[in-house]
Amino acid sequence: MDLSWSHHALTRRRTLTAATGLAAGALLPTGPAFAAAAQYTNPVIWQDFADIDVMRVGDTYYASASTMHYSPGAPVLRSYDLVNWEIAGHAVPALDFGAKYDLNGARGYVRGIWASSLAYRPSNRTFYWLGQIDFARTYLYTATAVEGPWSRLTTISTPYYDAGLLVDTDDTLYVAYGNTTISVAQLSPDGRTQVRTQEVFRTPSSVGTLEGARFYKINGQYYIFLTRPANGQYILKSSSGPFGPYTMRQVLLDLRGPIPGGGVPHQGGLVRTQSGAWYYMAFVDAYPGGRMPALAPVTWTADGWPVVQLVDGAWGTTYPLPAVPAPPRQVAPMTGVDTFDGTSLKPRWEWNHNPDNTRWSVGNGLTLRTATVTHDLYWARNTLTHRIQGPTSTATVQLDHSAMRDGDRAGLALLRDSSAWIGLKRDGGATRVVTVTGLTMDGNWNTTGTGTEVASAPVSGGRVWLRANADIRPGAPRPGTFSYSTDGITFTRLGPAFSMGNDWRFFMGYRFALFNHATQALGGAVRVTRFEVSTP
């Protein structure tokens, strides 16, 4: 990642054209026979999972993604066919990198888990996650199963920016990393320390910025897969070992993507199926929803360079399904109903910063006790978020508010750097359902607006249903609307539509968010007995 990302503005204004790069252009067949084959549709996941690292272990595929300030961080996705995915766990259980990630005197918005790497080491049957935090140092976590438990193996003083971890065929661990200047580090056999690091490539000025490294050894050759944000993908190849020298070739540039209004697929990884077929899983900038994973087949030239297979000069909207063994089971859906049973949250949930774990619980619903006294939702701890399913979806919450106290604010938000919410205000012993807009941040992620109430209605009893509908089709700001119900059947629209912005600079897309915070004193609570994300 590059916080400047000067290419973004240019890409947004540019009419995307078919790729003219050296390695993009091989066309898949079209016509009735092709259409009759079983196909998948891009994006393969219409949720916000960016900076993808993808791999296969046996018959199972895994991928990781960036999560910035959300906790737990670094989700690990699992699939048996590269098309249908579930969230299996998180490689970083908590963002224990400083008080700002606890909303304690400072905030970590747009910091935290950036592009990182996921790898598997057969010699000890262990998964490795590696990523740098705040340009300061690199952290390495390990687990023997992606569900966890994950634990920190080591901290390395060199910040491996946008790193790609390679487990070589001789079991040596290497890391490719950097922005424009690309380096390779060798780790000690136990992975705890850096043995050596060396610059291996300097990006030509004609190309600009290269970053987002993924590191591979394929047929005895070493490859570093790099992105030019946010409109290109390049690859470096060495026949002389991991430290080079490397030669460069363009994989794609300004390639028309599979999501109308979205950007160019880039910054992902290569993966090989059990039958030897190759695929490239990238993400597509598709705000206001975020960055959505897309999948395309890859072939190789005779001299060892990857070629993305195109459909009509573009990254295909559809391709034939990968030829893989039948899955052992269906993956868990990323949408649907959650009644918060059991003893832990399902892995599709992530907190806005680290939670105060003494002030929430699950089992017979999700109980959120107020954890912060503030008038600013961006400072409130224990706001629980859920990715929005595209292109449009609706979240409905059943909320027991009987234990709220005066000054408490609880509800369902569309959360980003410009936010809005529907929820409850308890003041003077009376409860109202309200819609609030105008929660805003500036470009340094400082609060510039704490919200303005735009509609309200009195409610009685101790239970209410809240609903937010989100349109996250990319290409323009899109509407989010709010409604409520006192019986769970008939919903009443409350307030005007909220405009969900499509600027990229916050990186993460809009999320549904459950919150409960105090403005006077702690002690109140709400209980979410049901949460459902549905699509048309």
C-alpha positions in Angstrom: 0.0 0.0 0.0 1.0 3.6 -0.6 -0.9 6.3 1.3 -0.1 8.8 -1.5 -1.4 6.6 -4.3 -1.1 9.3 -6.9 -2.2 7.0 -9.6 -5.7 6.6 -8.1 -6.9 10.0 -9.2 -5.6 9.5 -12.7 -7.2 6.0 -12.8 -10.6 7.4 -11.6 -10.6 9.9 -14.5 -9.4 7.5 -17.1 -11.6 5.6 -19.4 -10.4 2.1 -18.8 -9.1 0.4 -22.0 -8.2 -3.1 -22.9 -4.7 -4.2 -21.7 -1.8 -3.6 -24.1 0.8 -5.0 -21.7 3.4 -7.6 -22.6 1.8 -10.4 -20.7 -1.9 -9.6 -20.9 -3.9 -10.5 -23.9 -4.5 -14.2 -24.4 -8.2 -14.6 -25.1 -10.5 -17.3 -23.9 -12.9 -18.8 -26.4 -16.4 -17.3 -26.6 -19.6 -18.6 -28.2 -22.3 -21.1 -27.3 -19.9 -24.0 -26.3 -18.1 -21.7 -23.9 -21.4 -20.3 -22.5 -22.7 -23.8 -21.9 -19.8 -24.7 -19.5 -20.2 -24.3 -15.8 -19.0 -20.8 -14.9 -18.3 -18.5 -12.0 -19.0 -14.8 -11.9 -16.7 -12.0 -10.7 -16.2 -10.7 -8.2 -16.0 -14.1 -6.5 -16.5 -12.3 -3.2 -18.5 -9.1 -3.2 -17.2 -8.0 0.1 -14.2 -5.9 1.2 -11.1 -8.1 1.1 -8.0 -6.3 -0.3 -4.3 -7.0 -0.7 -4.9 -10.7 -1.2 -2.3 -13.3 -0.6 -3.6 -16.7 -1.8 -2.2 -20.2 -1.6 -3.2 -23.9 -1.6 -2.4 -26.5 1.0 -3.5 -30.0 -0.1 -7.1 -29.6 -1.4 -7.8 -26.4 0.5 -7.2 -22.8 -0.6 -6.5 -20.0 1.8 -6.3 -16.2 1.4 -5.5 -13.3 3.7 -6.5 -9.6 3.5 -5.9 -6.2 4.9 -8.1 -4.9 7.8 -6.4 -1.6 8.9 -7.8 -0.6 12.3 -10.3 -3.4 12.7 -9.7 -6.1 15.3 -9.1 -9.0 15.2 -7.0 -8.4 12.1 -5.8 -10.2 9.0 -8.7 -12.5 8.2 -7.9 -15.9 6.8 -10.4 -17.1 4.2 -10.8 -20.7 3.1 -12.2 -22.3 -0.1 -12.2 -25.6 -1.8 -12.7 -24.3 -5.3 -11.3 -20.7 -5.4 -14.8 -19.4 -6.0 -16.8 -20.0 -2.8 -15.1 -18.7 0.3 -15.7 -18.5 4.0 -13.9 -16.6 6.8 -12.1 -19.2 8.9 -10.3 -17.0 11.4 -7.9 -14.1 12.0 -4.1 -14.3 12.1 -3.8 -11.3 14.4 -6.0 -11.9 17.4 -5.7 -8.3 18.7 -4.0 -5.1 17.5 -1.6 -5.0 20.5 0.7 -2.5 18.8 0.0 0.5 21.1 -2.6 2.5 23.0 -4.0 4.1 19.8 -5.5 0.8 18.7 -7.4 0.7 22.0 -8.8 4.2 21.3 -6.8 5.2 24.4 -5.7 8.8 23.9 -5.1 8.3 20.2 -6.7 6.5 17.3 -5.4 4.0 14.7 -7.7 4.7 11.8 -6.2 3.7 8.4 -3.1 2.2 10.2 -2.7 -1.3 11.5 -2.9 -4.3 9.2 -1.9 -3.3 5.7 -0.8 -5.6 2.9 0.7 -8.7 4.6 1.6 -12.2 3.7 0.3 -15.7 4.5 2.3 -18.9 3.9 2.5 -22.5 4.9 5.6 -24.4 6.0 5.3 -28.1 5.3 8.3 -29.1 7.4 6.5 -28.2 10.6 2.9 -28.1 9.3 2.6 -24.5 10.4 0.9 -21.4 8.9 2.8 -18.1 9.0 1.5 -14.6 8.8 3.9 -11.7 8.4 3.2 -8.0 8.3 4.7 -4.6 9.2 2.9 -2.1 11.5 3.3 1.6 11.3 6.5 1.6 9.3 8.2 0.6 12.6 8.7 -3.2 12.8 7.5 -6.5 11.4 5.4 -9.1 13.3 5.3 -12.8 12.6 2.4 -15.0 13.9 2.0 -18.7 13.6 -0.7 -21.4 13.9 -1.1 -25.0 13.1 -4.7 -24.4 12.0 -6.0 -21.3 10.4 -8.9 -21.1 12.9 -6.2 -20.6 15.5 -5.0 -20.1 18.1 -2.5 -17.8 16.4 0.4 -16.6 18.5 3.2 -14.1 18.0 6.4 -15.9 17.0 8.7 -12.9 16.8 9.2 -9.2 16.2 11.7 -8.1 13.6 13.1 -4.5 13.7 13.1 -4.1 9.9 9.6 -3.0 8.7 9.0 -5.3 5.7 6.6 -3.0 3.8 4.0 -4.9 1.7 5.7 -8.2 2.2 5.6 -11.5 0.5 6.8 -14.5 2.4 8.3 -17.5 0.5 9.0 -20.9 2.0 11.6 -22.2 -0.4 11.9 -25.8 -1.4 14.9 -26.2 0.9 12.7 -24.8 3.8 14.5 -21.4 3.9 12.3 -18.4 4.7 12.6 -15.4 2.4 10.7 -12.1 2.4 10.3 -9.8 -0.6 9.2 -6.3 0.3 9.5 -2.6 -0.4 8.0 0.4 -2.4 9.8 1.1 -5.7 13.0 -0.2 -4.2 12.4 -3.9 -3.8 14.5 -5.9 -1.3 14.7 -9.6 -0.3 15.4 -10.7 3.3 16.4 -14.1 4.5 15.2 -15.2 7.9 16.8 -17.6 10.3 15.7 -21.3 10.2 13.3 -20.7 13.1 11.9 -17.5 11.5 12.7 -15.4 14.5 15.5 -13.1 13.1 16.7 -11.6 9.9 19.9 -13.2 8.6 20.4 -11.0 5.5 18.6 -8.3 3.5 19.6 -7.0 0.1 18.1 -4.6 -2.5 17.3 -6.7 -5.6 15.4 -4.3 -7.9 14.8 -0.6 -8.4 11.7 0.3 -10.3 12.3 2.3 -13.5 10.9 5.9 -13.4 8.9 5.1 -16.5 6.9 2.5 -14.5 6.5 4.6 -11.3 5.6 2.9 -8.0 5.8 -0.9 -7.5 4.8 -2.5 -4.2 2.5 -5.2 -2.8 5.1 -8.0 -3.2 4.2 -11.7 -3.5 7.2 -14.1 -3.6 7.1 -17.4 -5.5 9.5 -20.2 -6.7 8.0 -21.8 -9.8 9.9 -24.4 -11.9 13.2 -23.4 -10.3 12.7 -19.7 -11.0 12.1 -17.0 -8.4 9.3 -14.5 -9.1 8.3 -11.3 -7.3 4.7 -10.3 -8.2 4.3 -6.5 -7.8 1.4 -4.0 -8.2 1.5 -0.5 -9.7 -1.3 1.1 -7.7 -4.0 1.2 -8.7 -3.9 0.2 -12.4 -1.1 -2.2 -13.1 0.6 -5.5 -12.2 4.2 -6.4 -13.0 6.4 -9.4 -12.3 10.1 -9.9 -11.7 11.9 -13.1 -12.5 15.3 -14.5 -11.5 17.1 -17.6 -12.7 20.0 -17.0 -10.3 18.4 -17.4 -6.9 16.2 -15.3 -4.5 18.6 -12.4 -4.5 18.6 -11.9 -8.2 19.4 -10.4 -10.6 15.8 -9.9 -11.7 14.2 -8.9 -15.0 10.8 -7.2 -15.2 7.8 -7.8 -17.4 4.3 -6.1 -17.4 1.4 -8.4 -16.6 -1.4 -5.9 -17.0 -2.0 -2.2 -17.2 -5.3 -0.3 -17.4 -7.1 -3.6 -17.8 -10.9 -3.2 -17.9 -12.3 -4.9 -14.8 -15.3 -7.1 -14.2 -17.3 -4.7 -12.0 -19.1 -1.9 -13.8 -17.8 1.4 -12.4 -15.0 -0.3 -10.6 -11.2 -0.1 -11.1 -8.5 -2.3 -12.6 -7.9 -5.7 -10.9 -4.5 -5.6 -9.2 -2.5 -6.4 -6.0 -3.3 -10.1 -5.5 -1.5 -13.4 -5.8 -1.0 -16.4 -8.0 -2.1 -19.9 -7.0 -1.9 -23.3 -8.7 -4.7 -25.9 -8.5 -4.2 -29.6 -7.9 -4.4 -30.3 -11.6 -1.7 -27.8 -12.4 -3.9 -24.9 -13.6 -2.9 -21.4 -12.5 -5.1 -18.5 -11.3 -4.6 -14.9 -10.4 -6.8 -13.6 -7.5 -6.7 -9.8 -7.4 -8.9 -7.0 -6.0 -11.0 -4.4 -7.7 -11.4 -0.9 -6.3 -15.2 -0.7 -5.9 -16.1 2.0 -3.5 -18.2 2.8 -1.5 -18.1 -0.9 -0.7 -14.3 -1.4 -0.7 -12.0 -3.7 -2.6 -13.5 -6.9 -4.0 -11.7 -10.1 -5.0 -11.8 -11.2 -8.6 -10.4 -14.4 -10.1 -8.9 -15.1 -13.6 -7.1 -18.0 -15.2 -3.4 -17.7 -16.0 -1.2 -19.4 -18.5 2.5 -19.3 -19.0 4.7 -18.5 -21.9 7.4 -20.9 -23.1 10.0 -18.7 -21.5 8.3 -18.6 -18.1 6.1 -15.5 -17.8 2.5 -15.4 -16.7 -0.4 -14.4 -19.0 -3.8 -13.4 -17.6 -6.6 -14.9 -19.8 -8.9 -12.2 -21.1 -12.5 -12.2 -22.3 -13.1 -9.6 -25.1 -10.0 -7.7 -24.1 -10.9 -7.4 -20.4 -10.8 -9.3 -17.1 -13.7 -11.6 -17.6 -17.0 -11.2 -15.8 -17.4 -15.0 -16.1 -14.9 -17.9 -16.6 -15.2 -21.7 -16.5 -15.2 -23.0 -13.0 -11.8 -24.3 -11.9 -11.4 -28.1 -12.3 -10.9 -29.2 -8.7 -12.1 -32.2 -6.6 -15.6 -32.1 -5.1 -15.5 -30.1 -1.9 -15.7 -32.0 1.4 -18.5 -29.7 2.6 -20.1 -26.4 1.8 -18.4 -23.3 3.1 -20.1 -21.1 5.7 -22.0 -18.2 4.2 -20.8 -14.7 4.7 -24.3 -13.4 5.0 -27.5 -14.6 6.7 -28.6 -14.7 10.3 -26.6 -14.5 13.5 -28.2 -14.9 16.9 -24.9 -14.7 18.8 -25.1 -18.2 20.3 -22.1 -20.0 21.6 -19.2 -18.5 23.5 -17.5 -16.4 20.8 -18.2 -14.2 17.9 -18.3 -15.7 14.4 -15.2 -14.7 12.4 -17.2 -12.4 10.0 -17.3 -9.8 12.8 -14.5 -7.3 13.5 -14.4 -4.5 16.1 -13.6 -0.9 15.3 -10.2 -0.9 17.1 -9.6 -3.3 20.0 -12.6 -3.9 22.2 -12.9 -3.6 25.9 -13.5 -7.3 26.5 -15.0 -6.7 29.9 -18.0 -4.9 28.4 -19.4 -7.3 25.9 -20.6 -10.9 25.8 -22.3 -13.4 23.6 -24.7 -16.2 24.4 -28.4 -15.6 24.2 -27.6 -12.6 22.0 -24.9 -10.0 21.9 -24.8 -7.8 25.0 -23.0 -4.4 24.5 -22.5 -2.5 27.8 -21.4 1.1 27.4 -17.6 1.3 27.3 -17.0 5.0 26.5 -18.5 8.3 27.5 -18.3 10.4 24.4 -20.5 12.3 21.9 -18.2 11.0 19.0 -18.9 7.6 17.6 -15.4 7.5 16.2 -14.1 7.5 19.8 -16.5 4.9 21.1 -15.1 1.5 22.0 -16.9 -1.7 21.3 -18.4 -0.8 17.9 -18.8 -4.1 16.1 -18.6 -4.2 12.3 -19.7 -6.5 9.5 -18.8 -6.1 5.9 -21.5 -5.1 3.5 -22.5 -7.6 0.8 -22.6 -6.1 -2.7 -24.0 -4.9 -4.9 -26.8 -4.1 -2.5 -27.8 -5.6 0.9 -29.8 -4.9 4.0 -28.9 -5.4 7.6 -31.7 -5.9 10.1 -31.1 -5.8 13.9 -33.5 -6.9 16.7 -32.5 -4.8 19.7 -33.5 -5.1 23.4 -33.0 -1.6 24.8 -34.7 -2.0 28.2 -31.4 -1.6 30.0 -30.3 1.7 28.4 -29.7 4.6 30.7 -30.1 8.4 30.2 -27.6 9.7 27.7 -27.0 6.4 26.0 -26.8 6.1 22.2 -27.2 2.7 20.6 -28.0 1.5 17.1 -26.9 0.4 13.6 -24.5 2.6 11.5 -23.2 2.8 8.0 -19.6 3.3 9.2 -16.7 4.9 7.3 -15.0 8.3 7.4 -18.5 9.8 6.6 -21.1 8.0 8.5 -24.8 7.9 9.5 -26.9 5.7 11.8 -30.3 4.8 13.0 -30.7 4.0 16.6 -32.0 4.9 20.0 -31.5 8.0 22.2 -32.4 7.7 25.9 -32.8 11.1 27.5 -34.9 12.1 30.5 -36.3 8.6 30.9 -37.8 8.7 27.4 -36.6 6.8 24.3 -36.7 7.9 20.7 -35.6 6.2 17.5 -33.5 8.6 15.5 -31.6 8.9 12.3 -28.3 10.8 12.6 -26.1 11.9 9.7 -23.0 14.2 9.4 -20.5 12.0 11.3 -17.3 13.0 9.4 -13.5 12.8 9.5 -10.9 14.9 7.7 -8.0 13.5 5.7 -5.9 12.9 8.9 -8.8 10.9 10.3 -9.7 13.5 13.0 -13.4 14.0 13.7 -14.9 17.0 12.0 -18.6 16.3 12.7 -20.2 14.2 15.5 -23.6 14.0 13.7 -26.9 15.8 13.4 -30.3 14.3 14.1 -32.4 14.5 10.9 -35.5 12.5 11.9 -37.0 10.9 15.0 -40.0 9.1 16.4 -41.0 8.1 20.0 -40.9 4.4 20.8 -42.2 2.5 23.8 -41.5 -0.9 25.2 -38.1 -2.5 25.4 -37.6 -3.9 21.9 -37.1 -2.4 18.4 -36.0 -3.5 15.0 -33.5 -1.3 13.1 -32.7 -1.6 9.4 -30.1 -0.2 7.1 -30.1 -0.7 3.3 -26.8 -0.1 1.5 -26.2 0.3 -2.2 -22.4 -0.2 -2.8 -22.3 -0.4 -6.6 -19.1 1.5 -7.5 -18.6 4.5 -9.7 -20.5 7.1 -7.8 -21.8 8.0 -4.3 -24.7 5.6 -3.4 -27.7 5.9 -1.1 -28.0 4.3 2.3 -31.5 4.3 3.8 -32.8 3.6 7.3 -36.0 2.3 8.7 -37.4 0.8 12.0 -40.1 -1.4 13.3 -41.8 -2.1 16.6 -43.1 -5.5 15.6 -40.4 -6.9 13.2 -42.9 -7.0 10.4 -43.9 -3.5 9.3 -40.9 -1.1 8.8 -41.2 2.7 8.6 -38.6 4.7 6.7 -36.9 7.3 9.0 -35.1 10.2 7.5 -33.7 11.1 4.1 -31.2 8.9 2.2 -27.6 9.1 3.2 -25.0 9.5 0.5 -22.3 6.9 0.9 -19.1 8.4 -0.6 -16.9 6.5 -3.1 -13.5 8.1 -2.4 -10.7 5.6 -1.9 -8.6 7.3 0.7 -10.0 5.6 3.8 -9.1 2.3 2.0 -11.7 0.2 3.9 -15.2 0.3 2.5 -18.5 1.0 4.3 -19.5 -1.5 7.0 -22.6 -2.2 9.0 -21.8 -1.4 12.6 -23.5 -2.1 15.9 -22.7 0.3 18.7 -23.7 1.4 22.2 -22.0 4.3 23.9 -22.7 6.7 26.8 -22.8 10.5 26.7 -23.3 10.9 30.5 -22.1 7.9 32.5 -21.4 4.2 32.0 -23.7 1.5 33.2 -26.2 1.0 30.4 -26.5 -1.9 28.1 -28.3 -3.2 25.0 -28.8 -6.7 23.7 -28.8 -7.6 20.0 -30.9 -10.8 19.8 -30.7 -11.2 16.0 -28.7 -9.7 13.2 -29.4 -10.5 9.5 -27.8 -9.5 6.2 -30.0 -10.2 3.3 -29.7 -9.5 -0.4 -32.4 -8.9 -3.1 
